[in-house]
Amino acid sequence: MTRHVILIALTAFLCSCDRTTEPSGAHSTALSPASNSPALAESKLDNAAIASKSIELWDNTGARLQDFAEHCQRLESSVLQLLENPTESQLQNTQQQWRQLHGELRQLTMAMSLATRNPGLFTPLAQALGKIDRQPIAAGYLDSVEGYPNSGLINDISLEINHTTLRQQHGLTADNEASLGLHPLEFILFGETGQRSASDFARQTKSTPELASLNQPQNRRRDYLALSGKLLCDDSAQLARQWNDRQSAIAAPYFALTPPARLQLWHTLLAAEIDALNHQRQIHHCDFAPKGCDIRWRYRGLQSVLNTKDALLPTLARQQRSRWDEGVAAFNVALSAEPRNDAATQDAIAALARALNDRD
């Protein structure tokens, strides 16, 4: 069975019967030839349904980005509580808030990968994400690391910790020189080896002959933590606003495409996400939190796309459709199993990958 028939299956799966008015001013751009691809041309899908689904996928992501931005405030609030009461218990609470927020963004991996898979079209998205989710980072650029106790922004008293400094220092000479976003916060909250102590955030009131109290590492770390948390929430809110504004630099390129071209983007992203999960490539996205980050966030993000409303079905090979449906059903069962069964979930993802590639 040819590759284009597989894409028909994806088109069938992703295109619902809902009707939504196409926004005015939409026009074809460089990606418009995708509208003539075998996957869409041969399926003879209703154009209004294709437009509706392409809008639904974008808008659903926008709603979840808005939730992410609002939930960021929980992390910011927890950070402030930690600075007010730097106990081990409060540090653990703040670390858990970080894991939760990070996981919510991981659920959107498929949509956010527009920035890396279509960099020319979605450069503004890549720039926005660069302030929120840049990785990997150079830990020593921020704070002390093993062998370098005086390294990083925290220990460089020639730099005042303020909004201007953090934005200027972010990616100053290299991509991994990050001072903004989730992963610098991860390092500050968890430490280099995942053994951060609450005492690292205890306010210091005494000066020494070498350092005034305000320049003590604990105080500068406190200042950094409070400010970086606020900037993360500011940048997350800005991303959500731009995603949901169809005239913005992030959304306008998407809505300038023809509806079939938009849907073709989601086909590509879905196939890439299944392939990445199947081969366990770049899926944990945590370098400092002990035991990494839970892969189930990525699983749930994939599930939210797989379980969209039933589709318009073009002529489709029965065997191929059956194998895909069986894979989706197995994935849902495995992901809801208690106790959790990651092995079964991975088996189901492998089945979906085989279906996509039409291999036995």
Secondary structure by P-SEA (a helix, b strand, c coil): ccaaaaaaaaaaacccccccccccccccccccccccccccccccccaaaaaaaaaaaaaaaaaaaaaaaaaaaaaaaaaaaaaacccaaaaaaaaaaaaaaaaaaaaaccccccccccccccaaaaaaaaacccccccccccccccccccccccccccccccaaaaaaaccccccccccccaaaaaaaacccccccccccccccccccccccccccaaaaaaaaaaaaaaaaaaaaaaaaaaaaccccccccccccccaaaaaaaaaaaaaaaaaaaaacccccccccccccccaaaaaaaaaaaaaccccccccccaaaaaaaaaaaaaaaaaaacccccaaaaaaaaaaaaaaaaccc
